[in-house]
Amino acid sequence: MPAHKEIREVGHSPQQLFDLVSDIEKYPEFLPWCIGVRVRERGIAGENKIIVADVLISYKMFREKFRSRVEVNPKTLSIDVEYLSGPFKHLDNHWKFEPHDGGTRVDFAVDFEFKSRILERMVSGLFDRAVHKVVTAFFDRADELYGVPVERNE
């Protein structure tokens, strides 16, 4: 059951990073292996925005679609992803953005398990590298959209 948690300090504002991660329809433009997103529904739960979306992932000969419920909390600058259907037994993903030293402390966690033991075995060896690549893609996209922070130029 792969799981990954990391905290990174990034030179962009919490609001910029929150907006970037919550804009799931743009994921195919910059996320590795993400080739499509289809929003199925949008709603509101209290102060939070709710998005139900299908994400299409493709890697070599594998192509999988999964559906998630994304809860976007603009007050706490947090995003929680709940798995609804697809190739996983479960998938949980959480983002939290907090101000820190002129930038943001990003708290990221993902935990999932495939239904298929074959997929589980294939992914387990690549998991840490793949997650690092995906998380880094968000920060690279932030640099592209908002400019490279001074501390990353050095």
N, C-alpha and C positions, 0 to 999 in steps of 0.2 A: 504494500500500500504506500506508494510514493507520497511524500510530503516535503514541503520546502517552506522555510520562513526566513525572511531577511529584512533588515532595516538598513536603509541607505539614506545618506544626506545628499541632497541635490540642490543646486543653485537656482532653481526656479521657485516661484511662489506656490504655496499650497493650492490656491485657487486655480492656477494654470494647470497644475498636474491633475487636480480633481476633474477639471473640465475635459482634459485630454483623455483620461481613463474612462470617464462616464460617457464619452461620445463613441459608443460601440459600433455605430454604423461606419465609422472611418477605419476600423481595424484592418480591413483587407488592403488598405493603402500602405500599411507599414509593418504589420505583424507577420513574422515568418509563419508560413504554413496556413495562414488564415486566408481563404480564397472567397469567402462570402459571409454576409450577415443579413438576416432578414428579421426585422422587428415584427413580431406577431401581435403585440398589444402594448399599450401605454396606459398608465393609471397613476393614481395618487393614493398613498396610505399615510394619513396624517400630514407631516411635513415632508415625507419622502416621496420621490418619484419611483415608480415601478415600471420596469421594462421587461417584457418577455420576448426573448429573441432566439433564433436558430443561428448557430455558428457552424460554418462548413470548414473543416480542416482537411488538408491534403498533404501527404508526405509519401513520396515515392509511389508505391502501388496502393497505399491506403488512402481512403477518402471516407470521412465520417462526419455526420451531422449530430450536433447535440443541442438541446434546448435548455435555456437557463432563465431563471427569474433574477433580475438585477435590481437591487434596492439601493438607490442613490440618495444619500442623506446630505443635503447642502449645508445643514447647520453644523454637523460634526465633521464634514469633509471626509466621509467614509463611504465605501462601496462594498456591499455584500452580495455575493453571487451564490445562488442556490440552484443546484442541478435539478432538472425536471425529467428529461428523457434523453436517450442516446446510448452510446457504447459503454457508459460507466455504471458501476454499482452505486457510486456516489462521487460527488465533486463539490468541494467547498473552496471558495476563493474570497479573500478579504483584502481591502486596501484601506489605509488610514493615512491622511496627510496632515502633518502638524508643523507649524512654524518653527524654524530652528536656525539660528545664526545667519540671518539674511536669506535663508532659503527654506528648505523643507526637509523634515524627517519623514521618510516614506516607510511605512510598516506594511509589508506584503506577506501574505501566506496563501498557500494552495495545498490542498490535500485531495487525492482522488484514488479511485481503484477501478480498473476496467472490469467489465463482466467477463471478457475473454482472457483466459490465462496466457494464451499465445501473445496477445497484444501487451499484456502486463509484463511478460518476460522481455519482449522486444524493447519496450519503453524504459524499463527499469535501469538498463545500462546507460541510456542517453538522458535520463530524466533531469539530473542536475544541470547538465550543459544546456539542454533545451529550455528549461525554465529561466536560466540566466540569460539566454539569448532573447527570450520573449520580454523579460523585465527590462533588459538593456534597450530593446527596441522602443519601449515607451520613452525612456530618457533621451535616446537619440532623436526621437520624433519631437520631444519638447525642445531640444536644441535647434532643430530645423524650424519649428514654428516660432519660438520665442527668442532665439539667439543663444549662442554658447555662453554660459556664465563665465565670468572672468577666471575663477579658480580652475575651470576645466581647460582654459587656454594655455595655462602654464606648463 
